[in-house]
């Protein structure tokens, strides 16, 4: 099963920005994720294609996807 961690931020232009982490550690919790997201905001190293900066945390979500391929 494929698992991703989506870190969702709000940018200065009011749009939502998502950073996806493939195969995150299993032992992540809200405190760890919040701390990492705050570090990303403090470092201010990401910019959207329109030049907006990340300004706040919106949410984080763990997404699991199970794909079944049929041999035809």
Order of alpha helices (4+ residues) and beta strands (2+ residues): beta-beta-alpha-beta
